[in-house]
């Protein structure tokens, strides 16, 4: 595919971007150049959406950095969130029976692994729903987790938008290799950090399925969208969009799936591509 595809009105129909490792830098901030480029997209009437592994409650800092409240595909496609109204529009969950089966599978093929789960309520901070729950001894893959510790039985007692399996010292790819032959067709398996953490969602739920939902909601053709990403959980979205763009710091598999590679997230890679059409 050409690096300069022909879109209606010579512009993409929709812009979708991953957040961590793609849209924002290591300081977790939106740069001034990226904010300006995204503002130009929005001012033109073209939808700009986030597509992230983050849950809705981790979207507000990105909204503050962008200066406007976009729709967001959250939890790798399991949750569609309207940040402007703080409403969850759609949630695809793993049922209790499937969660129990996946937990038994993880214990068998990844001995020593720990479990956590993401749940979702009606809004980003639904106080009635403990949203990130983990079993005792679960070793988190990031600093300052906002988790509620539950027993293993309690953790699996309610539907979840994501089940997280953590095995410190392993690579995420090795965990996928161990689990994938068993979960095919039962759940969608991916990862967004190569730090011994994999993420399971309902079967068929990916960032691509979430982007299709939002494209239909917004009345735009995803075949003329441009999407940005950096990790294996971005691959379905990069493949779906008319133009999939990986940042230079992306995982090799994400680069291979993309139509082109821009500069790194800390070098305004997203902004540099958007400035082709909006400058």
Secondary structure as UniProt FT lines:
FT   TURN            3..4
FT   HELIX           8..10
FT   STRAND          14..17
FT   TURN            20..23
FT   TURN            26..27
FT   HELIX           32..43
FT   TURN            44..45
FT   STRAND          47..51
FT   HELIX           56..58
FT   HELIX           60..66
FT   STRAND          71..74
FT   HELIX           75..77
FT   STRAND          79..82
FT   TURN            83..86
FT   STRAND          87..91
FT   HELIX           96..109
FT   TURN            111..112
FT   STRAND          114..118
FT   TURN            124..125
FT   TURN            127..128
FT   STRAND          132..135
FT   TURN            136..137
FT   STRAND          148..150
FT   HELIX           152..155
FT   STRAND          162..166
FT   TURN            168..169
FT   HELIX           172..183
FT   TURN            184..186
FT   STRAND          187..190
FT   TURN            194..196
FT   STRAND          197..202
FT   TURN            203..204
FT   HELIX           207..218
FT   HELIX           222..224
FT   STRAND          225..229
FT   HELIX           232..234
FT   HELIX           235..240
FT   STRAND          243..247
FT   TURN            248..249
FT   HELIX           252..257
FT   STRAND          260..262
FT   HELIX           265..267
FT   HELIX           269..274
FT   TURN            275..277
//
